[in-house]
Amino acid sequence: MSWSRLLRGALVVAVVLAVWELVGQFELVASGALPAPTDIVRQFWSDRSDYPPHLSVSLKCAGLGFLIGNTVAIAFGSLAARFRTAETLVRGIGVSLFAMPLIALVPVLLLAFSGTTPRVILASMAVYFPTFTATVNGMRAVDGRLVDVVMVAGGSTTDVLRWIRVRSALPHIVNAFKVAAPAALLGTLLVEFGGGTRWGLGTYLLGSLGQANPARLWSIGLVATIVAAAAYGTFAVIAQRLTRTSLSSTVSTALTTQEDRPWWARVLAGSVSAAVVLGIWALVLRALDMSPVVAKSPLAVLRYLTSGERADGARSRLFDAYGATLPLALLGLVCGLAAALLLATLLSLRPTLGRSVLPFALISQTMPLPALTPLIVLVFGRDILATVVVCISVTFFPSFVTISQALASTPPAAIDVVSVSGGGRFRALRYVGLPGSVPALVTAARLAAPRALLGVMIAEYLATGNGLGGLLNESRGRLDYSMIWTVATTSVVVAVVITYVIGSAERLVRR
């Protein structure tokens, strides 16, 4: 990176901090809800002795979850890359974890486990899918001629795996760690918010909500962001060293082996995957030997909604909650995609200006949602606007990366045709770049849709008390275990269905 670009970036940061300082000092936003940076720093220094015990617990749980989740993901990814049957069996686990709103599992895990175990489990689940996908794609993205050389030289499939596929997958896996590291911290903080634990950064933030001290909330949120960004940056540097080039800031979540299958094969594979997930659910409950009053099997959830004594009331409450949550998730998804398209277009037309905005966009990727949500509520209040802003913040960055990569890969020959015809950069973007990025826009929607649902549910759970998040929190307070399991189950099903529907649209657009 040249010194001029560094200076421009430093200048932009300095200007933003100066404007922020003025806004904070004069309390121009929500009567002081956005404190000045100097006030935040002073508050952090005043509270500096509080952070070590809270940070140590959160980092320990997130680190252990990161290690366990990635180990399992790499093992399952290696099996899926080696055996197509294994891929069909484990795919449902990956898709479910990708689409799953993590906040829906917090009460379930707290019912089933004690201590730090729920935090470790949710952190493990949060990191599984990106690493699993990267492992599969990396092990399959090898030159077939290299495989032939090893086999002709007398090697076995194990030798191919060891010398070719593992080395091919390593940069992909490390690149996935960039996404997995902030996700592990997200999972840990979500449980700390809902678990009533004594130590943890999420617990510290939760205990500070009612103290009318915005500077403390901002300092805790920024500390969480710095920790997540440091982990993200560390793996970004390692990935760059491994590949000797810059890699994507996100991870492809398309397992390409499914794209060429006929529709009936995809339906069959999806059915098998769903059966595996349901079977694991039932086996885990049996292994834990939990009381049926607390732990609900798939059949118990189905009976609760269809033939139970309170089935009519349960369905009514559930449908009302979805009626409040899904429209906001859709609105936030559309707004997030629009913002991502706008910044990607700006980056294409004015690279210097776009790069100046990019560091602030990266904050939305690294700041954990439990830390971000209270700050957004401080600024925007506890109404629909705050929920939509939370939703935009979690859908924006992966959408931006996907769309900007598509615009950057516009064929130079097509741009030359526009240039020869007298068109400038704007016309090339209008007639070539934007039409060519439509498939990427649909892909971005598929990646962002589950995150949109998660963002709305977290805002509802932590702030507004409406919709699915509010129903989940209310059911937890009333010890309504059946509704807790029902919200968790149906939210996963709805998210998976939305993902598959958008995935089908993506295949049609690409064809």
N, C-alpha and C positions, 0 to 999 in steps of 0.2 A: 504494500500500500504506500503510495507516494506521500511526501510530507504535505503537499498542498491539500490532498484529500483529508489528511488528519487535521490540518488546521481548520478546514471548512467544517468538519464534524465538530471540533471543539468550539468553534464560533457559534454553531447552531445550539449546542448544549448550553453555552453561556447565555445566549439570548433567552432561551426557554427558562432557565433558572432565574434570570433577572425579572422576566415578566411574572413568573410564578411568585417570586418574592414580593413584588408590588401587589399582586392580587391577594396574597396572604396577609400582608401587613395592613391593608385597607379593608380586609374582610369583604371582598367583592363577590364571593361565591358562598351562597347559603349561610350567611352570617358567620363566617369563620370555619365552615366545614372543610375548606381547603387551606390548611395553615401554611405559613411561609416555610421554605426549606430551612432557614436558620432556626426557626422554632422547633422543627422536627429534629434537627441535629441536637439542639439543647435538651430536648426531651429524651432522646436516645442516650445521651451522656448521663443524664440524671438517673435513668433506669438501667444503666449498663450492668449493674450487678444482678439484675433479674434474668438476663438472657442466658447465661451459661447453663443453669439447670434445665431450663425449658428447651433450649436448642439441643442440648446433648441427648435428651430423650427422643425428641422428634427425629434427629439425624440418625440415631441408633435404629429406630424402628423403620425409617425410610430406607436406610442402607441395607438392613437385613432383608426387607421386602424386595428391594432392588436386586439383591444377590439371588434370593430364592426364585423370584419371578423370572428373571433372565435365564437362570440355570434350567428351569423347567421349559421355558420357551425355546431355548437352543436345542435341548434334547428332543422335544416334540417336533421342532422344525426340521431337525436332521432326519427323524423318522419319516416325516411327511415328504421331504425331498427325495428320500431313498425309495419309499414304497407308496404308490398311489393309493392303495387301500387304506394305509395309515392316515394319509391326508384326508380322505373322506371321513374317517372316524373322528379326527381331532379338529377338523375345520369348524364344526359347530361350537366348540369351546372358544376358539379364537373369535368367531363372529359375534358370539354372545357377549364376550368380554369387551369387544370393540364397541358394540352398540349399547352396552349396559350403562344406565345412569348410576354411577357409583354411589351417589347419595342414597339410593333406594336400598342398598345393602347394609348401610351403617346400623340401623336398628336390628337387623337380622343377625349380624355378626356379634353385636353386643349382647344379644340374647344367648348366643351359642358359646361364646368364649369370654374369658376374663383377662385382666392384666393388659399387657401390650400386644397380646396375640391378635385382636381385631385389627390393630393398626398395621401390623406386619402382613396380615392376610390381604387387606385392601390395597396396600402398597404393591404387593406381589401381583395382584390381579390387574392393577393399573398399568404395569409395565409389560405384561405378557404379550399383548397383541402386536405392538410394533416390532419387538424383537423376534417373535415367531415368524412374522411375515418377511422380515429382512433376512432371516436365516434361510427360509424356503427359496425366496427369490435369488439370494446370493449364491446358494449352492447349485441352482439350476442355470444361472447366467454364466456358464463356462463354455469355452470353445470346444466343440465336439472333437476337434482334431487332437487336442491335448489328451482327452479321454482315450482316443484310439491309440496314441503313442504309448500310454501306460499299459493298455491291454495287450498291444502287440509285443511289448517288452516282457510279457509274462506276468503282469500285475493283475490283481484281483479288484473287485468292486470296493473292497476295503481300502486298497491302495489308492484308488481313484478318489475315494472320500477323504482320505488323509492328506494326499499331496495336491489334489486339484480343487475339490469342492470346498473344503474347509478354508483354504487360503483365499479362494474366490469370495467366500461369504464373509470373511473377517472384516473388510472395510464396511460392508453393508450392516453388519451387526453393531460395530462401534458407532456407525452413523445413527442407528436406531437408539443407542444408549442416550443420544442427545435429547430425544423425545421422552425416553423412559425415565431419566433422572428427575426432571420436574414432575412427571406423573407420579412417581413414588412419593414425593413430598406432598402432592395433592391428596393422595389416598390417606396418608398419615394424618394430615390436618383435618380432613373430613371426619374421621373417627374421633379425633380430639374434640371437635366441636360438639359432637353428639354423645360423647361417652362419659362426661363428668369426671375425667381423669384429673389428677392433681398437677402433673407436670406435662409440659408440651407447649410448643409455640401456639398451636391452635387453642389450647386451654388458656394460655396467657391472653390471647386476643379476645376470646370469649369473655373472660373476666374483666376486660377493659371496656367492654361495649357500653356499660351503664354508668361510666365515670365522667361523662361529658368532657372528655379530653381528646379532641380530634388529633392532636399532635402525637399522642401515644399510639393511637390506632394506625396512623400513617407510618410511624417509625417501625412498628411491628410488621406491617405489611411490606415495607421496603426491605426490612431485614430478610423476610421470607423470599422476596424477589431476588435479592442479592445471592442468597444461598442457592436458589434454583438456577439463576443465571450463571453462577460460577460452575455448577455441575454441567450445565448445558455447554458452556464455553470450553470446559476441560475436554469433554468428549469431541467437541467440534475440532479442536486442535489435533487430537489424536487421530481422528478420522482423516483430516487433511494430510497429516504426515504419512498415514498408511497408503493413501491413494495418490499423493503428490499433486492433488488438485482439489478444488472446492467442491463439496458435495451439496446435495439439497439440504435445506433446513428442515425438511420433514421427511417422512418415510412413506414410500408407496404402499398402499394398503390393498392393492389388487393382486390376487394370486392368479396369474395369467392362465393357469391350466384350466380354469373353469370357463374362460371366455369362449372357447371353441366348442364346448359341449352343446348338444341339442337341449331344448328346454326340458324334455322329460328326464334327461340325465341329471340336470341341475336340480330338478324337483326331487328326484330320488336321493341324490347326495344330500340335499337339505333335510329330507325326512330322516335319513340315517343319522345325520349330525344332531338333529333335534332329539332323536331317541337316545343318543349317547349322553347328551346333556341331562335329560330327564333321568336316565339311569344313574348317572353320577350323583345327581341331587338325592335320589332315594337311598343310594348306598352310603353317602356321607351322613345322612340323618340316622341311618341304622348303626353306622360305626360309632357315632357320637352318643348313641343311646339316650337321646333327649326325650323329655316328656312330650307326648303328642299334644298336650295343651299349649306348649310353647312352640315346638317345631312342627311345621305343617308340610306334609308331603304334597306332590303334585295333585294327587286325587283329592286330598283334603281342600286344597285351594279351589279346585273345580267344583266340589260339592258346596263349598261356601258361597259361590257365586250362582249356583244353579238350583240346588235342591235343599239348601239349609233353611233353618227357621227364619233367619234374617236375610235371606238371599235378595228379596226385593229391595230392602233398604240399602244393602251393601252395593247392589248394582247402581242404584240411584246416586249414592254418594260418590261412587267411582266414576260414573259418567259425568257428573257435575264437575268433578275435579279435572277430568280430561278436557271437558269443555272450556275450562279456564286456562289450562296449561298448553294444549296443542296450538291454539291460535297465536299465543305469544311466542312459542317456539318457532312457528312458521314466520312470523313477523321478524323476529330476531335473525333467523336464517337468511331471509331475503335482504335485510339491511346489512348483515355482515358480508354477504356475497357482493352487494353493491359497493360497499366501502372497499372491499378487497379488489374489485375490478377497477375502481377509480384510482387507487394507489398504484396498482400494477400498470395502468395506462399512463399515469403520471411518470412512473419510473421509466417507461419506454420512451416517452416524449422528452422528458427532462431528467436524465439520469442523475445529475448532481442534486437536484431538489428531492428526487425520490430517495436517494441514499441518505439524505439528511433526515428524512422522516422515518426511515427504516429502523434505527435504534429504538425509537419510541414504540414502534409497532412490535418490536421484539419483546417489550415489557409485557404485552398482553399474552405472549406465549409462555413466559417464565413466571409471572406472578401467580401463585396458587389461588384458585377461586375462593376458598374460604377467607383468604386475606384480602382479596380484591372486593368481594361483595359488600362487606361493611363500609368500605371507603366509598363505593358507588352509592350506597344508601345514604351516607352522610351528605353527599353532594346533590343527589337527585330525589331524595325522599323515599318513602315506602310505597310507591305506587307503580303503575304499569311501566312508566318510563325507566325506572331503575332496573326492573326485570329485563326489559329489552336491551338496555345498555350492557348488562351482564352477559346476556346472550350474544350480543355483537362481539364483545371482548373475547369470548371463547371460540367463536366461529371465524373471526377475521383472519388470523395469522395463517392457519393451514390453507385457507382459501386463497389468500394472497400469494403464498409460495407456489401453489399449483398453477394459478393463472399467470403469474409472472414468468414461470418457467416455459409455459406454452408460448407466450409472446416473445420471449427471448429466442425460442427455437424456430421462429418463422423462417422459411427457406430464403436465403439471400437472393436466389434467382427471381423469386416472386417480387421481392422488394425492388430489384433492378428493373423489372418490367415497369413498375409504377414510376420509378425515377426517370427512365428513358422517355416515358410518356409525359414528363413535365410535372409529375406529382412530387410533393415533399414528404416529410416524415409523417405528417398527420394523415395524408391520403393513403400512404402505405399502411398505416395502422387501421384506418377505416375500412379499406377494401381487401386487405390481406391478413393483417394481424388479428383483429377482433373476430372476423368470421372463422379463422383457423383456431381460435381459442375457445370456441363454443363447447367442444368435447371436454376441454379442461374445466370449463365452468360447471358442467354437469358432474364431473368427477369431484370438484371442490364441494358441490352440494352433497354428494354422497359422504364425503369425509366429514363434513361439518354438521350434518343433520343430527347424529347422536349427541354431538357436543352441544347443539342448540337445546335439545331436550334436557341435558344435564345442567346447562347453565340456568334455565328457567326453574328447574326443580330446586337447585341450590338456593337461588334467590327467594323462592317461596318458602323453603325450609328455614332459612336463616333470617329472613327479613319480613316478607309480606304476609305469610301465613295463609296464602291462597293456594288453590290448585292441588296437584299431586304432592308437592313438597309440604304444603300445609296439612293435607290429609295424613301424610306419613308422620309428621310431627305430632299431630293430634292423636293419632292411633297409638303412638308410643307412650304418650302421657296417660292414656286411658287403658293401657295394657291390652289393647285389642290386637292380639297376635295374628289372628286370621286376616285382618285388614292389612297389617304390616306386610305379611307374606304375599298378599294379593297385589298390593301396590308394587312391591318389588318384582313380582313375576310378570304382571301385565305390562309394566313399563319396559321391561326387557323385550317382551314379545312385540310391543308396538315399535320400539326402536329398531329391532331386527327387520320387521316388515317394511318399515320406511326405508331402511338401508337397501333391502332387496328391490323394492320398487324403483328407487332412484338408480340402483345398479342396472336394472333392466332398461331404463331410459338411457343410461350411459352407453350400453351396448348398442342400442338402436341408433343413437347419434353417431357413434364411431363407425357403424356400418354405412 
